[in-house]
Amino acid sequence: MHLDTLRHGNFAKLGDAVTDWEQMTKKLAELKEDAESKLKAKADAAKWKGANATVSREFIDRTAAEFADAHTQADSITKILSDTRGELIGYRTQVNDAIKRANDQNLTVVDNHDGTFSVMGNTRPDWSSDPSGKTGATDQKTVDAFVTEIQGILTKATQSDDTAAEALRLLVDQAKYGFSDASYANRDEAAAAVAAAEKLAKMAKKPSDMSLDDIKAFNREMAKYHDDPLFAEKFARGLGAKGTLQFWTEMTYAHAGAKGPELETMKDLQNNLSLTLATASFSDSDAMQGWKKNLLDETTTNFRAPNSPNPIGALGYQVISSLMRNGQYDTEFLDAYRKDVFKADRGAGESNTDDRWVKGYNGLDLVFGDGDGRDPLEGLFDGLSHNPEAAEHAFTPKADLDHMLGTTTYTDRGESLGRALESAVTGVAAGDTSAAAPPHSTAQVKIMANIMKAVADPDGGANLVSQGLGESFGDMAAAYMPEISQALAGPNSDAAFLTHSDAPDAFQGEGVRDVVRFLSATSADPAGRAGIIFGESIYTGSLLESHLSDPSLFQGSRQHVLEDIGRNAGVIEGIVGHSVADGEVKAAIDGETDYNSALKDKGDAAKSWITIAFTGLEVPAHYGGEIMEAAVGGTAGAVANGAVDRLIEAQQMHGAKDSGLYTSAKDLYAMRDSVTQQAQWSTADALARHHVNVPKDDANDVIRTSVNAGWDASSEYLSRTKERP
């Protein structure tokens, strides 16, 4: 910044701009509130059908999100402009004060109009006759001191101006259409993020020079900023697409076989780098669009450390996917990369995928911790599991879904595929318990139907359960209890089995066979079976709470709706129980050890299912029309929570054998009694919570009779759909 520019700068126009932005931010805050509390809230409560269920709802959700981002961006711009204006006014005051003090000491400060300035001593005609022999008004040290002071002020003013301009450009360029969600309290905050990115990118260009202490310091900075959009973009651009992949390749080579503290440091590095690149992927700036294109151009490049004696390094596919295991990547970027990887994988056929990615790369290890990163589909599936929209896109084509399921026989990708499928059919990202699950869309229900059909295939479909997919199948069954219940109950059962699914009857008719075989096959996996039981218990408890709190939901007697709910519980868990008994699965699941452990482990996840309304139950409209998360009376799924608690604690049943709830699969009727007891307890909870006057013995008798009827019917369901011993 030139001296005169700062000295005589008129910041009134900048002040006007700040005022305008402040007013704009205030207006956008009001629009944001209206969009969230009125537009989106009403859309969430509406029962959409047909095209509206996908197009209109998605449009409204995105519109509400854009208003929120618009407010965030406007707020950040306002704060950066205001902060910068205040700093520049302060620097102007400082430089004018320095010039005044220089004038007081007979010095003149002038702008040379070429980016420099001069500090000169004033002269008088009688200086030559001064007895002291001095030839100027001051000595050179004083001149140099003023030069240093003024130059320092100009440097800081220039830095303030330049960093504000760069931050604003990065901020505005983040989104080509719409607005960025990047939020900054002031210019310093944004500038610090950009400066940190520049420093780390410079370090990463020379990975061989980074000691373990350097990597730890690198980690601390990246952990602080990996969610910051400006930092993430500046880092990715600074390192470049190819440079990013080369950096990680060299890091994994240099620290191969890491143990102890070194291993933990490298795990942190992989996590932080993945999260940073995920954040960067959301930027729509021209520079980042180029970065993402360049990254995809490197998928078949051979990456190796310069000092590696092995000419075979890692394919770009493998390096990219190893950095997708954490963080949510942008949907468009994931779509583009997934199409490329899927095409390459399909080219190998189902049985040769291991040859395509693993053999020949025996010395490769791109992952610190579990796995080695040789199969790029594993990392991609983890990436998809954190982005439900991209996961749905990936598995909508049935051919792709069937291919990926088929490859699990020949690879180790089953568990990661399962997590991606869960994300696709539920709309909930892996590990996310912060928000309620959206209604199942028609597209999601179709994917779920295709998954069940694949598992139900008599020609080996059930084997998928043992390929690492069993637990995920159980979780998916839990999420789809409303649709599964309506399928087993038959047409026009929606009044009893509540849901806010866009396609609640999609599994009815011919789909019932697939439902039964899917539940039966999944029950062979301990964690899968636990998921089904938790899901059914949560759904039953949620239904009981809704129906007993509001009789108007079902146009019939309370006894009738209790019979429907009890019979449904008996059918679903009867399918599971009979399947275990038929197959004598590993001698009743290895003496129950595996299953009991799975039941306890699944408890924590099941708690989160209630929190995020995983079962998708809708509460009556006059209670707010919200899903079970909001709950009747302000208590989030109290009856469902009680059901989960009893399962986790293996609460003792009353009566015969005094056995723990659900802890014995060796005795088929002990499991039936567990279903009955759990349903009776949930009924009692709901009656007590809502002060419903139904005699306890009547309620217990209705539940017992209906569960037994459903349990007996489940055997017939199985006999009609599969060969039994």
N, C-alpha and C positions, 0 to 999 in steps of 0.2 A: 504494500500500500504506500503511495507517494505521500510525502509530508503534507503538501498543501491539500490533498484530498481529505486527509484526516483533520487537519487544522480547520478547514473551512467547510467541512462536510455538513450538509443540511439533512438531518435525519427526520425531518417532519413527515416526508412521504413514507418513510419506513414505519413511522409511528402510525400514520393513517392505515397502512397495510396491516399492522398488528391489530388495530381496532376493528378493521373489517373482518379479519380472521377470527377474532374473539366473538364477534356477533354471529359469524357463520357457524362457529363451533357450538355456540349456545343453541342455535336453531337446529343444528344436526342432532344435538343431544335430545331435543324434544321429538324429532322425527324417529330417532333410534328407539326411544321409549315407546312411541306409538306403534312402531313396527313390531317390537317384541311383545308388548302387552296386549295389543289389539289384533294386528294382522296375523302374526305367527301363532299366537295363543288360540285364536279362533280357528285357524287352519289345522292346528294340532287336534283340536277337539272335534273337528268335523269328520263325518264318515264319508270318505271319498270313494267313488266308484269309477270304474272305467279309466279313461284317459286322465281324468282329474286326479286319480290316485297316484299317478306318477308325474305327469307334466305340471299340473297346477300346483300340487303340494311342493314339488321340488322348486318351482319358480318362486313361490312365496317364501320358502326357506332361504333361498339364495338372496332374494330381495331384502329380507330382514337382516341377513348377514352383511349385505353391502352397506346398509344404513349404519350398522355398527362399525364397519371398517371405515366408512366415510367420516364418522365422528372421530374415530381414533386418529386417522391421518390428519384431519383438520386440527385436532388438539395438539398433535406433535408439531405440525408446521407453526402453529401459533406460538407455542412455547419456544421453539428454536429461534424464530424471528424476534420474539420479544427479548429473549436472553441475549441474542447477538446485538440487537440495538442497544441494550443497556451496557453491554461490554464496550461497544465502539464509542458510545458517548463518554464512558469512563476513560477510555484511552485518549480521546480528544481532550478531555480536561487535563489529563496527565501531561500530554505533549505541550499544550499551551502553557501550562504552569512551568514546565522545564524551559521553554523559550523565554518566558518572562524573567526567570531567574538568571538565564544567560544574559539577557539584555541588561539586567541590573549590574552585571559584572563586565559591562562594556563589550559584550559579544553579540554578534549577529548570526542568526540561523536562517539559511535560505534554501529553498527547493531548487535543485539544478534542472528539474524537469526532464530528467533521464532515469528516474528511479533512485537517484542519490540526493544527498543534501550536504551542505557545508556549514561548518561553524567557524566564523572568522572574527578576529579581534578588531574592535573599532580603533581608528587612528585620529590623532590631532596634529596640527602643524608644528607644535612645540615639543613633540616627543624627542626630537634629535638633541635638544638641549637639556633633557632630563639628567640631573646629576647621578641618578642611579645607573644610567647606561641602558635602561630597558627600552626596547623598541616597540612594545605593544602593550595593550591594556591588561593582559593576563598572560600567565605562562601556559606552556603546551599541555601540562598535566590537567589543568582545568578544562582546556578545550577538549582533550581526549575524553575526559569524564563526561562532559555533556554529549559528545558524539555517542559514547557507549550507552548513556541513559536514553537518549532519544531513539537510537537505533533499536534498543530493546523494546521500547514502547511500540514502535512501528512494526517490529517483528511479531509481537503478540497481537496487534490489531490485524495484521495480515493473516496470521494463523486463525484468528477468530472468524474473519470474513471468508477465508478459503474453506475452512472446515465446515462452516455453516452452509456454504454453497454446495459442497460435495455431498453433505448429508441430505440436503433438500433434493438434490438431483437423484441420489440413490433412492430416497423415499418415494418420490413421485414416479420413478421408473420401475419400481417394484411390481406394479400392476399395470399391464398394458390397457386392460379394460377394468374399470372399477377402481378399487382403492386398496391400499396396503393396511395391514393390521399392526404395523410396527408402531410402538409407542415410546416416546422419549419425553423426559421431564424438562430438558434444557439442551442447549447446544453442546455443553461439555459432555453430557452423557452420550450423545450421538457421536461426537468426535472421538471419545475414548474408545468406543466400539470399533470405529473405523481404524484407528491407530493400532489397536490390539490385533486386528485382522492383518494389517500390513506387516506387523512384527512377526506374527506366527507364520504367515506365508513365506516370508524371507527365510525363517529358520527351516521350514519344511522343504525348501529347495535344496538343502544340503543335509539330508537325513544322516549321512555317515558322520557328520560333525556333531550330532546330538548325543550327549551322554545321557545316562539314566536320570541324572538330576535335571538335565535340560528337558527331558521328556516329562518329568513330573511338573516342572514349571509350565511347560506347554499345556499340560493337562489342566492345571489350575486356571489358566486363562480361558481355555476352551470350555471348561465346565461352567465358567461364569457367563460366557457369551453364546453358547451353542444355539440358544433359542432366539438370538437377536438377528433380525433379518439383514440389517446393514452389515454387521460383522460377518455373517455367513456368506453373503454375496461377495464381499470384498476379499475374504479369504479364498473362496473357490476361484474367483477370477484371478487373484494374485498368483495362485499356484498353477492354474490352468487345468483343463480336463486331463490331459495326458500326464501332467506333472502330479496331479492328485493320485492317479493310479500308480505311478512310479514310486511316489513317496510311500504308499502303503506296502507295495511289493518289497521295497528295501527294508522297511521296518520289520516286516514279518520274517524276512531272511536273517536280518541282524540279530533278532531276538528269538529265533527258533529254539524250542525246548525250554523256554523261560519257566522258572519255578519261583515259588515263594513271593516275596515283595515285587520282584521284577514281573512276574506273571500278572499280578494284580494291577501294576502300573500299565501294562500293555492292554489288559482288558479295559481299563478306564480310557485309554487312548482310542481303542477301537469304538467304544461306546460314544465318546465325545465327538470323534470324527464323523461317525454315522449320523448323529443328531445334527451336527453342523451342516452336513451336506443335504440332509433332509430339509432343513430350514431353507437353505439356499435354493433348493429345487422349486420353491414356490414363487421365486422372483420371475417376472415376465419381462424384465429389461432386455433390450437387444443383446447386451453383452452376455447375460445369463442364458438367453435362448441359444446363442452361439456356443456357450459352454456345454449345454446339455446335448446339442447336436454333435459337438466334437467328442463328447464322452461316448455316445452311441456309435460313433465311427471307429472307436477303439476296441470294440467287442472281440474282434478276432486277432488283435495285436498280441504278440508274445512279450510279456513283461518279465524281466529278470533283473536281479541285483547285478551291478557292474562287476563285482568280485566273485560272482557265483560261477563255479566250474561247470555247472550243468547248462547246456544250451537250451534246454526246455524249461521255460519259466512258467508263468501263469497266463491263461487267456484273459483278455479284458473282461469277458463274461464273468469269470471266476472272481476277479478282483472287485468288479462293480458289485456283484451280489454279496460278497463278504462284508461290504459296507452298507448293506440294506437291512441288517438284522435288528437295528434299533431306529426309532424315529418314524414319523409319518412323512413319506415322500409325496410330492404333488401327483395328483391323479393323471394328468396328461402325460407327465414324464413316465410314470409307472406303466401306463397303457402302451406307450411307444416301446419301452424296453421289454415289457412282457411279451408283446407280439413278436419281437425279434427272438427272444429266448425260446418261446414256445415253438416257433417255426424250426429253430435249430434242434430242439428236443424231439419234435415229431419226426424230423428227418432220420433219426436213428431208430425209430420204431420203439415199441414198448420194451422189448427184451434186450435191446442194445444200448439203452441209455447209460448204463454203467460204463460200457466201453467208450461211449461218446465223451464222457466228462471225467471219469476217474482213472481208468487205466492209462498209463503213460505219464500220469502226474503223481506218481507214488511218493515223490519227495516233497509234495506241495502241502503247506499248512498255512492258510490265510486267516485262520480264526484262532483267537486266544481263548481257550475254554473248550466248550463242546463242539465237536465236529472239526472238519479240516478245510471246509470251503471249496472242495473240489467240484461238488455238484452245485452249479449256480442256481438251480431251481430251489434249493433249500433256503438260500438267502432271499431269493425273490419271494418265495411264499411267506417268509417272515415279514418282508416289506408289505406284501398284500394284506397280511393279518392286521397291520396297523392302519390300513386305509380301506374301510368297508366298501366305499364306492368303487375303487379300483379292483377290489376282490370280486365284487359282483360282475364287473365288466369281464374279468378274466374267465369266469366259469359259466357265464350265460350261454356261450356256444357249447352244446352238449358234446360235440366231438372232442373239444379240448378237455372238458371235464372227464369224459370217459378215458381219454388217453392218459391224463395225469393219474387217475385212480389206478389204471392198469399198470403204470410204471412202478407203483409202490412194491410190487412183488420182486422187482429186480434192483431196487435202490433202497436207501435209508431215508427217503424224503417223506415218509408217511406222516410223522408227527407234525412237521412244518406245514405240509399240505392240509392236515386236519385243522390247524389253527387258521389257515387262510380260508378254508371252507366255512368255519364257524363265523368268521367276520363277514363273509359274503352273504350268508343266509340270515344273519341276525341284525346286521347293520351296526354292530358294536365292535369297536377295535379291541384287539387282544389286550387285556390288562386294564381297560378303561372302565372304571366304575363311577365316573364323574357325572354322567348324564343318563337320562332315561332312554331306553331303547326305542327306536322309531317303530311305527307299525310295519309289519312285514308287507313289502310291496309284492305285486304280482310276479315281478321278475325274480325276487328272492324266493318266493314260494315255489316257483318253477324249478329253480336250481335245487331246492330241497327235495322236490319230487324226483328229480333226476338222480340225486344221490341215493335216495331210498330205493329207486328202481335198480340202480347198479348193485347195491348191497343185496337186494332181494333176488337177483338173478340166480336161478338154480344151478347154473354152470359156474360155480366157484365164487359167486358174489360175496358170500358170507366170509370168505377168506380175507377180505379187505379189513375186517375188524382186527385181525391179528398182525396187520402191517403197520401198526403204530397209529391207526385211525380210531380205535375203539373208544377212547376217552372223548374225543371230539364228537363222535357220533352220539354218545350219550348226552353231551352238552346240547347238541342240536335238537335231539329229541325233547329235552327239557324245554327249550325255547319254543318248540312247536306243539306243546301240549294242547293248546286250544284247537288248532287245526286237526291234530291227531284225534282228539276227543270227539270232534264233530264227525270225523270220518268213521270212527267206530260206532258212534251213536246213530248215524244215518241222516237222511235229509231232514231239514227243518228242525235241527237240534240247536240252532244258534241261540234261542231264548234261554236255554239251560247252560250251554257252554259258551260263555261270553268271550269275545275277542275283539280286537280292533284291526285284525288282519284285512288286507285288501282282497284276499282270496281265501276266505275261511273254509270254503267247501271244496277246495282244489284236490283233496286226497280222497274224496268220496267216490263211490262206484268202484271201478276197477282198481283205483289207487289203494283201496283197503288192503288188498293182498300184499302190496308192497310195504304198507305200514306195518302189518303184522310180522312179515318176514324180517323187516329192518329191526324192529324192536327185539325180535327173537335172536337175531344174529348179534346185535350189540350187547345183549345180556351176557354173552360169553366172555366179555372183557370186564374185569372187576370194576374199573373206573367208569366204564360205559354203563354198566348196570347201576352203579351208584348214582350217576347222572340222571338216569331215567327215574329212579325212585325219588330222588330229591325233587326233580321237576314235577312229577305227579303229585307229590305231597304238597309242594308249594301251590300248585294250581288248584288242587282240591281245597286247601285252606283258604285261598283267595276267593274261590267261587262261593264257599260257604259264608264267608264274611259279607260278600256283596248281596247274595240272595236273602240271607237272614236279616240283613239290615234294611232291605228294601223289597218287600213282597211284590211290588208292581213290576219288577223286572220279568217275572214269569207269571203268565196268565193261567194260574192253576194253584193247586194246594201246595203248602210247604212240604207236606209229606211226599208229594210227587217229585218235586225238585230234589229233595234229599235222596230219594230213590235213584234218580238219574245220576246224581253225583257219586253216590256210593257204588252203583253198578259200574260206572266208568272207571273208578279206582280199582275195582276188582278185575275188570277186563284187562286194563293196561298192566297192572302188576301181576295178574295171573299169567299173561303171556310171558312175562319175564320169569316167573317162578317155574312154570311148566317147562320152559325152554332149558333152564338150568337142570331141572330134574331129568328131562329127556336125555340130555347130553352127558349128564354126570360130569359137568365141565371140570376137568382136572380133579377128579374125586371131590366134587362139590367145592370147587375153587380152592384147592390145596388146603383142605381143612379149615376153610373160612378165613385164613390169615390174610390172604391178598385182598379179599373183598372187604373185610372189616377195616383194614388199613385204608382202602380206597374210600370207604364210606366216611371215615374221619377226615381224610385229606380233602375230600370234595366239599366238606361242610363250609369251609371259608369261602370257596367260590360260590356256593349256593346262597350264602348270606348276601353276596353282591348281586346275585340274580334278583333278589327281592328289591334291593336298592335301586337297580336300574330297570325294574319292571320287565325282567327277562321273559316272564311268562306272557307278557302282553295283555294282561287282563284290564278291561276298562271298568272304571267305577261309574255308577249311575250319574246321569247328566246333572241332576239336581244337587249332587255333591261336588260339582265342578267339572264333571265329564272327563276327568283326567285318569291316566293309567294308575295302576296299583301303587306306584311310588308315592303318590299324593295321599292315598288312603282315606278310608272313612274315618271321620272324627279326628283327623290329623295324626293318626298313629300309623306309621308306614308298615303296612302289611303285618299287623300284629299277630293274626292267626297263623299266617304263613311262617312268620318268624318263630313262633312257638313250635310248629311242626319241624322246622329245621333243627331247632335246639334239641328236641327230643331224639332226633336221628343222630346228631353229633354226640350226645351224651349216652347213646345206647340205652335210653331209659327203659326200665324193666316193665314188661307187660304184666297185666293182672291175670291171674288164673293159671291155666295149664302150664306146667313146667317152669313157670316164673322166669321165662327166658327173656333176654334182652331184645328190644325192638329190632327186627330185621337182621339179627345176627346169625341166623341159622338158615342156610339154604339146603341142608341135608334133609330136613323135614319139610316137605312141600306145604303141609297144613300149618306149620308154625309160621311160615311166611304169610299165608292167607290171614291168619289171626293177627299178624303184625299190621297188615293193611287195614283190617277192621278196627284194631285198637287205635291206630293213628287217625283214621277218619272219625272215630267216635270222639277222641280227644279234641280234634279240630272243631267238630260240631259243638261240643261243650264250650270251647273257648268263644266261638262266635255267638252262641246263645247268651253267654254270660256278659260278653262285651256290649251287646246291643239290647240286653234286657228283653229278650224274646220269650214269651210264655209258651214254651213247648215242654211237656213233661219229659224229664230226663230218660226214663225207661222207654218211652215211645220213640224218642230220637235214637237211642242206642239200638233198639230193635229194628227200626227202619234201616239204619246203616248196616247192621250185621246181616240182615236178610238180603239187602241189595248188593253188598260186597260179595257175599257167597254166590249170589246169582251171576254176578259178573265174572267171578272167579271160575265158575263152572263153564260159563259161555266162552271164556278165553281158550279153554282146551279145544272147543269146537272150532274157534277161529284158526287155531294152529293146524288142526287136522285138515281143514279145507284149503290151507295154503302151502303146506309142506309135508313131506313124508316124515312120519314119526315112528319111533321104535315101538 
